[in-house]
Amino acid sequence: MRIHADFSKPIIITPHDNQWIKSPGGEVNRMMLDRIGEEKARATSLVEFAPNSQFPEHKHPLGEEVLVLSGVFTEDAEHHYPAGWYMRNPHQSAHHVSSESGCKIFVKLMQMTEDELEPTRINTYDPKNWVLSQGRHTCPLFESKFEKTFLEKLEANQNFSETLERGIEVLIIAGELRSASNIYPTGTWMRLPLKSNLKFYAAASGATIYVKTGHLQHAINVWGNKQ
């Protein structure tokens, strides 16, 4: 299965475009944003857990990245992560996941390297995890030679100043982004290729966004020719 698997093309998916499908076992609903592979795949998805749902224990070759968007996400029946928690589970980690209240998560599978060995847990709702530098209010999440991942809060009409030279991936968590010709609401996901030139700024409501940059060249090197 190949969904938006050409990393040289821009992809923008708004909530109006979402097509939810059930996982093969019926445990969760998924919106597939990009994917290379079948059930074990390099994938980026939105996933919805209904109340009192669970997903059986499973392993993560090349890791798993999760941002909890709403509700409470539970690992191994005892670790509870409400909205705002960010986690990285490294190569060959395993867990059983569930949600008593229901939740929605943003998930990236098989997009790490085998060298990443330590798990990450960050509460992005904790002000101590945010920094203000050169007019930018960010919550650093992870950085390596292959990627830089962070959240950013933009004030009303503030320009998003990250360079697009290395490609970029954005999920709008709250508020709206605008370009010269379009408005992108909460829930919009976009992946823009290397050397893109689209310019964004926050709408009057401001915006909070998830950002990953620098990772697309690695994705092209590893996955560019795989079916």
Residue, then its C-alpha position, 0 to 999 in steps of 0.5 A: m500500500r502506498i498513500h502519499a508516498d512520493f516525498s517530492k510532492p506537497i500534500i495538504i489534508t484538511p479535516h474535510d478530506n478525512q476518510w476514517i477506516k477501521s483497523p483490521g481487527g476493528e479496535v480503532n479508527r484510522m485516518m491514513l495521511d501517508r503510508i508505505g507498506e501494509e499493516k506493518a508500514r512506515a505510516t503517519s496517521l490520526v487514530e481514534f480510540a472509542p471509550n473502553s477500547q484497546f489494541p493488543e500488545h505489539k512491537h515497533p520496529l523503527g519506533e513509534e511517535v505519538l502526540v495525544l490530541s484529546g482524551v487519555f491514552t494508556e500504555d500497559a494499563e497503568h501509564h496514563y497520558p492525557a491530551g498534550w503528552y508527546m512520546r517516542n517509543p524506540h526501535q523494537s519497543a513493545h506495549h499494549v495500549s488502550s483508552e478508558s475515556g476514548c482519545k485521538i492521537f497523532v501517530k508516526l510509525m517506522q520513522m526512527t533509526e535503530d540508533e534511537l534507544e531511549p524512550t521520550r515522554i514530554n508533557t507539552y501542557d507544562p509551561k516549563n517545557w516551553v522556551l522563548s527565543q528570538g520571538r519564537h515560543t517553542c516546545p522542543l521534542f526531539e532533535s538528531k542529525f536526521e530530524k528536528t521536532f517541536l511544537e510552536k505557538l504563533e501569536a495572531n498574524q505571526n509569520f511562521s519563520e522556519t526554513l523550508e529548504r529541508g522540507i517540513e511536516v506540520l499538524i495544526i493542533a489549535g487555531e488556523l494557519r494562512s497562506a497568500s491564498n488559503i486558510y488551513p484550520t485546526g486538524t490540517w496536516m501538511r508535508l512539503p518537500l525539500k526546497s518548498n517556498l510556501k509562506f505561512y502566518a497565523a490567523a487572528s486566533g493564533a495557532t499551535i502547530y506540531v512541526k517536523t523538519g529535516h527528516l524527508q531526505h532520510a525518508i527518501n534515502v530509506w523508503g524512496n524506492k520501496q513498494 
